[in-house]
Amino acid sequence: MSCTGPVFQVASVRKRGVMVSTDAGSVVRKTNPTSADIEAWRQRIRSSTFANYHYEMGKAFARTGEIAHAVAAFDRAVAIDPTHAAAHTCMVEELTRAGRSEEARLAHERALQAMAGYQAEGLTRLGWQIFETQPSDAAVLDEALRRFEQALALPDAPHYAQHGRVLTLMALRRYEEGLPLLPVPAMDNPATNAEIAVYYHTAADHAWSKARRRDVARQLYTEALRLDPQRFEPVYRNGLLSFIDEDLSAAESLLKKAVSLADVPAKVLVHTGMVQLAAGNLAQARASFAEAAADLSHRAIAQGFIAYVDQLSGNIDSAMAGYDAALASLKASKPAWPWHHSWTLSLHGLGLQMLGDSMGALDMHQQAERVLADRWVVVNIAIALDGLGRRADADEQYLRTRDLLPEWLSAETRLRPWIRPALIERLRGLALI
């Protein structure tokens, strides 16, 4: 929550008139203002104007990295108007950026005391400030969580206090406590929702890659997408998760949406074609790969898949020409990703395997392995070794996948429909799926 980006503003509503007390409580009596009322109003205007002037100066200094000047400007703003929530918040943020964490903590504590009417808001901001300081430190996260929970115990707690609480629980891997709190209501400001969505996306990536919790990642990506429906990454990642879970219809739908949001659609078109291939929709898969092939950096992998699809469709001559074209594209331009290079070689190897040339297939797969020894290539090496009758060597290769994101194994058997039943039997026999 940067003071140079979207800032949560706190507004106070003032009614014209004079406050009087009755048995029923305070009410507003509309009267002509006295000279004292007018002078008080002028003083408030002057204070607000001067406080905002210093606040804006502080933001300008912060944008240019002049942190000491920014802190001084924010300090002048809160000296003029102690209830200027945004100035308090930005001063704390800039002190934190300068590594003056103890001063930042004390500044926020002073802000809480000065803004008695904004306790929940202030506690929430303090929680976010602590959370962003060291999001991998358990002690820091515990302190942030305490602040969020203090804010949520108050009746006027903002929604982003709950977002902070959930995200802190996710960072602490207390998933069973945090997930039931979802979904959290969105904020009124779309820019703020987009900013919070980034945190959910980061938490989802961590849950998937570090904790190996796809179930958690899916819910967090979904929350990010709910807050920012036009954000590419959560759509794309949820599509990949759906493929891993072999929900091919959902995977295709999400990836098609991701294509429309992507800066580089070819990247997603390759995965869309893979999902369509896995579902047995060869014509649709070929069309997706053909569209991806228009992008030079994705051409080799797309051509490799087009050749593979042609071979699965029985068009052997077209397939062989396609494999040659894919290899030529590898030489002509650098692929977007190392796995594009290795998979292109390995797809050619599968083509040779389907023609009964296990030795030629093994050679292609081993060339691919020298580029990138990922799960797809290693399994294809094992398939070639099985074809050569070298079962023990094949077992050794299959078992290597335990350290190569094995959650993809079952879904990827669908990309080898010509051998899938036997492959599933081998993987199950080795307790890999």
N, C-alpha and C positions, 0 to 999 in steps of 0.2 A: 504494500500500500504506500506508494511513494508520494511525497508532497509535490513532486513535479509531474505526477500523473493524476489519475482520478482520485479525488479526495472526498471523503464522506463529509458532507457539510451538515452542520447543526444549526437549525434556525429557531429563533424564539419569536413568538407572535405577540405583539403588543397591541392592546386595544386603546382607542382614544377614550378619554374620559377620566373620571376621578374614582378611585377605589373607595368604597365605603363598606362598613361591616354591618351585617344584619344577623338576626338569629339564625337565618338559613345559611349564612356563610357570606363570602365576599361576592359582591356583584358590581357591575359597572354602571355608574350613573352618568348619562350623557349631559355634560354641562359645558358652558363656555370655559376655555382654559384661562387660568390666572396668569399673571406675569411670571410668577414663580414656575408654573407649569411650562411656559414657553421657554424660559431660561434653562430649565432642566432638559427640555427636548433639544435645545440648541447644543447643550453640553454633550448629550448623547451622540448627536450627529457629528460633532467635532471629534469626540473620542473614537467613534466608529471609523470616521474618515482617516484619521491619523493612524489608527491601528491597522486598517486595511492597507494604507500606504506602505508601512513598514513590512507588513506581511507579504505584499506583492514584491517589494524589494528583496525580501528574503528568498522568495521563490526564484527570482531572477538570478541571484547569487548562486543558489543551489544548482540551477540548470548549467551554470558555467563552472561548477566545481569549486567555487570559492566558499568553502564550508564555514570558515571562521566568520566571514562577513555575513553569511546566511544566518548563522546562530545569533549573532549580535542583532540583526534586524528582527528576527522572530522574538528575541528577548524584549526588544523595545515595544513590539506590538502587544505582547501580553502584559507588559508593565502599564500600558495605556488602557487596555481592555483585558482584564484577567479572565474573562469568559470567552475569549477568542479561541475556540476549540481547534480550528485548523492551524493557527499559529503555534499553539502548544504542541500539537502533533508533529508539525514539521520541525520544530526545534528539537524534539526528542529524536526524530529520524536523522537529522543532520549530526547531532552529537554521537549517535550510534555509528554513522558512517565514518566519523572521525576517530572511532575507537575509544570514545570517552563514555564507556558503557555505564559507569557508576553515576556520572553526571546526567546521563540520559534517564536513568531510573529515578533519580531524585527530581529531575525536571517533570517527569510524568506524575510522580507523587504530588508535587506542588500543584500540577494542573488539576488533579482530582480534588484537592482541597479547595482550589479557587472556583471550580465549576460544580458547586454542590448540586445543581439541578441536572448535571450531565454525568452523574456517577456511572451509570451503565455504559454510556457512550465512552467515557474515559477509560473505564476498566477494559472495555473491548479493545480500544486502541492500544492500551498497554499490553494486552494479551497478544495482539498482532505484532507489536513491536518486539516483544520478547521472542515470539515464535520465529520471526524472520532473522533474529540475531544469529542463532546457531541451531538450525532445524534438525541437526543430527545428534544433538546433545540431550540425553534423557533428562538431566536435571533442569536444563533450560526449558525443555518441553513440559515438564511437570509444573514449572512455575507459570508458563503460558496457560496451561490448562486450568490452573487454579484461578487465574484472572478471568478467563472466559466463564468459568462456573460461577464466580462471584457476580459477574455482570448478569448472567442468566437467572440468578436468584432475585433480581430486581424486576419490577413490573414493566419497565420501559426498555428492556434490553433489545438492541437492534438485531435484525436477522443475521448480520454477519458475525455476531458473537457465537451463534450456533454453528455457522460455517467454520469459524476458528476452532471451536471445540471438536467438531468432527475431524477436521484435518490434523489437529494435534493428536487425537487418538489414533488416526491412521499412521502418523509418523512414529508413534510409540508401539505400533503393531498391535494395538488393542482393538482389533477389528470387530470382535463380537460386541463390544460396547458402542463403537461408532456407527456401524452399518444400520442398526435399527433406527438411528436418528434421521436417516435419509428418507425422502428428500427434504431439504431445507428450503423454505420460501426464498424466492429470488428477491434481489434488491430492486428499487425503482429505477436505478440508473443502469442502462445497458452496458456502459463502459465498466462499471464496477462489477457487474456480473461476469463480463468477459475476463476481467482481472482475476476474480476468484476461480473461474473455470480453469485458468492456467494451473492453479494450485491443485485442483482435483486431478487434472491430467498428469501432473508430476507425481502425485501420490499413487495414481493408478499404475504408472510406469514402474514405480518402486515396488508396489505390491506384486506386479507380474514378474519383473526381472530379478528382484532380490529375494522376496518372500515366497515366490512361486505360487502365489494365490490368485489364480485366474478368476475365481468367483468374486474376490474383492475388487480386482482390477476392472471387471466388467461393470460392477455397480458404480465405481468411481468415474469411469469413462462416461457412463450414462448420465451421471450427475453433471459432469462437465458439459456434456452435450445439451442437457436441459437448460443450463445457464447460458450457453452460447451455441445455439443451434447451427450457426454457420462456421463453427470451428472445425477445421479439417481433421486434425489428429485424433480426437475422440471417435469420430465416425470411422476413420480408417482402422484404428486399433480395435474397435468393437467388431468390425468386419473380419479382421484376422482372427480374433478370439472365436467368433462364430464358426469360422472354418476349422479351427483346431477342435472345437466341440462337435464338428460335423453337422452343424445346422446350416446346410448349404444354401437354403432359400434365404435365410436372414443374412448370411455372409454376402451373397450376391447383391441383395438389396442395399446393404450398407456400403459396399464397395462402389456400386454405381453412383450412390449419392456422393461418396468421397471423390469420385472422378470429377464431378461438377464443382467441387470445392478446391481441388488440388492446384497448386502452382505448376506442378509437372504431372499432368494426367497420365502420361505413359507409365509411370511407376505403378499407379493403381490399376491401370488397364491390364498389366501383366498379371497381377494377383486376381483381378476379375476373371481373366481368361482361365487361370488355374482352377478357380472355384467352378466355373462352368465345365471345364474338362472333368473335374472330380465328380460333377453331377451327371456326366455322360452327354452333355449338350455340346457336341463337337463342333457343329456349325457356328453356334454362338461364341464358343471359345476361339475358334479360328478368326472370327470377325474382330474380337477384342485384341487378339495378338497382332492382327494386321494393322489395326489402328495404332497400337503401341509402336509398331515398327517404323512409323513415320518419324519418330523421334530418334535421331542418330545415336544418342547415348544408350538407348534401349533396343536398338535394332537387332543386335546379335541374339539376345535372349528371346526376343519375340519371334525372330525367324527360326530359331531352334525349336520353339514350341509349335510354330506353324508346320514345320516339317514333321514333328512328332505326331501332331493331330492328323496330318495327311496319311501317315503310315498307319495309325490306328483306324483310319477310314478306308484303308486298302489301296491308297494311291501311292504305291511304292516308288515309282519313278519320280513323281513330284516330291516325295519325301527326301529321296537321296539328293536331288538337286537343291532342296531347301537346306539340308544339313551343310552342303558345300557352301551355300550362300551365307549361312550363319558363321561358318569358320572364316570366310573371307571378310565378313563384317568385323570379326574380332581383330583381324590384322589391320583393318582400315581405320578403326577408331577405338578409343578406350571405352569400355563399358562403364555404365554409371556406378556399378558396385562390383566388388570382387566376386560375389556369388553369381552375378550375371555371367561372368567369364567361366566359372567352374561349372555352372549348370548347363551352359551352352555345350561345352565339351561332353558333359555327362549325358545330355539328351541324345547326342550323336551315338554315344556308347550304348544307350538303351535301344536305339534304332538297330545297331549291329547285333545286339543280343536278341532282338525280336526276329532277326534273320538267321539266327542260329550260330553267329560268330562270337562265341563267348570270349575267345582270346583277344580278338580285336576290340570287343567291348571293354575287357579288363584294361587294355592299354589306354583307351580313351578316358576311362574313369580315373586311372592313375595319373594321367596328365592333368585331369581336373583337380585331383587331390593336391597336386603340387601348387595349384593356384589357391585353393581353399578347401581344407578338409572338413567340410560341414556334414551334417547328418544325411542330406540327400545323396551326396557323393559316396559316403561311406556305405550306406545301404546298397547303392548300386554296385559298388565293388563286391559286396557280399553276394549279391545276386549273380554276378559274373562268376565268382568263385564256386558257387553252387552249381552253375552251369558246367563248370569244368570238373565237377565231382570232388572238389576240395572242401568238404563239409566242415572240417575242423577249422580251416582257415577262414571259412565264411562265418562260422560262429564267433570267432575272435573279432571280426569286423562288426557284426551285428551288435556285440556287447560294447563296442566303443561308443555307441549312440547313447549310452547311459549318461554320458557327460556332454551331450550335444543337443540339449533341449528336447528330450524324448517325448514331451507332450504332443509334438507335431507328428510323431510316427504314424499313428493310426490314420489320421486324416490324409497323410501323404501316400498311404497305400492306394488311395483312390486315384492318384495320378498315374498309377501303373495298372490299369484295369486288365491287361492281358496276362498278368501274373498275380493279381491281387489275392485270390484264395490261398495259393501256396505261400505267398509272402506273409499273410496274416497268420497262417499256421506256424511258420518259422518264428515269427516274432512272439507269438503266444507261448510257443515251446520254450523260449528263452526268458519268459516272464517280462518281456519288454512292453507289452500292451495288455 
